[in-house]
Amino acid sequence: MCRNRLLFGALTIGLMIFCLCSPCQAQRTIEVYNPSGQQPDGVYVDMILKKIMDETGVKRPLFAGKFSGQKKERIAIRTDELPEVNEWFYLRGWTDGLPIVPPTEQRVMEMLKGTDLPADFVVAGLDPMGGQATVEKIAVNAVMAGCRPEYMPVLITAVELVARPDFDLKGLATTTNPDVPLMILSGPIVKQLDINSGTNTLGRGWQANTSISRALHLIIQNVGGSWPGVTDMSTIGQPGDIIMMLAENSEANPWNPLHMELGHPRAANVLAVMAAEGTHSILGIGQSDEGFLKIVAAHLAGLERPHRATMLLIIAQDTAKMLDKKGWTREKVAAFISDHAKIPFRLYKERYLDTSVLRKGMPDWVFRVKDPDAMIPSPLIDRLLILVAGGTGEKSTLIPGWYDAGIMSKEIRLPSNWDELIQQKEIQ
């Protein structure tokens, strides 16, 4: 009996792994792509991160920066390729703690069939460390996350969106808050890619939702250089740092598609990305239309921060149907909630004015208020988005946006071989 040193398993799930096997075989090697990003001058972000680790005394990842620096790495395999590649990647900070698919040349070339952009085309530079997200680097991380080639157009669009200055990826990737990128997909592509927009849309069990979102987070981590404890300083973090994606339920939506509200044509395939704080469950069971909306407003008024650039309300099917029957439009819903999300000035003053630090986003006029019972909007919301998604029932969800980051949206550019990709998917 020999003991395999499968650190990736031991460190991610807390188990000591043993196996019964014959004496270790002779070494062989496997060639895999390096998922790490390079700055415009060619320096790998890992090398800059390792310097930060040395200066601050951070010890993990254990083998940070220890690789050849070539486009492909040759890894010696003794017994089992999958766990040994995973261990090698994990120790260099290239995984999210879960097992990855080894990005071999064959797998990366297959992934690149999902786009007609050149492999060396730079989609964007990604903060916090300025790594260049080439099409090839996106494909490498997509393979690792378990994506299919037809997911590439969504991922490329996602990278373009999070790189926009107004999204503030640098702030999001380094904040002590638990906020993460949330992807919202709408249009015909939802069905084409078999993305779950119904029951448990934000949950597990669907390859597209899970792997696309996971890939974006790996890209930000590996290419952008957002390493937990090194540049990512989230105090507590959240599970959405691995998976945070959903789709509009077009069949249950009584209103225009969300992407039309964001300025896109009805028939367009659109990806929207926002910086999401987390999920707040809204139990609207047995409530009237106004009763439900007042509960949402009360949740908003209970949140900390006087200003939010973006707020997302995900309304479940049955509640959306009830609101539509009562004559509510998206605009009326948003206006009613904003009008009722208020707190007395005495509480507002205690929460935001009588503190050691004045909070960002307070309007000038609030400093002139004298009446302790005056009702003050809390928070002030630039944009309250209403999305119909999920299954049946009356359980909705509120997702606050992060600070001043607005929602970014873009029509997804499909490759010339899109129909062929979808046909191959359906055959498989």
Protein Blocks (a to p, Z undefined) as FASTA:
>chain_A
ZZdddfklmmmnopacdddddddddddddddddfbdcdfkopafklmmmmmmmmnopabd
fkgoiaghiabdcdddfklmmlmmmmmmmmnopaghiacddddfklmmmmmmmpcbdfkl
cfbacdfkopacdfklmmmmmmmnopafklmmmmmmmmmmmmpmklommlmmmmmbfcdc
ddddedjklmmnopafbehklmghifklmmmmmmmmmmmmmmnopaghklmmcfnlpfkl
mbccddddfklmmbdcfklmnopafklccddddddfbdcdddfehiafklmmmmmmmmmm
mpgcjbdfbdcddddfklmmmmmmnopafklmmmmmmmmmccdfklmmmmmmmpcbdceh
iafklmmpfblkbccdddddfbacdddeddedjddcddddehjbccddddddddfklmmm
mmmmmmZZ
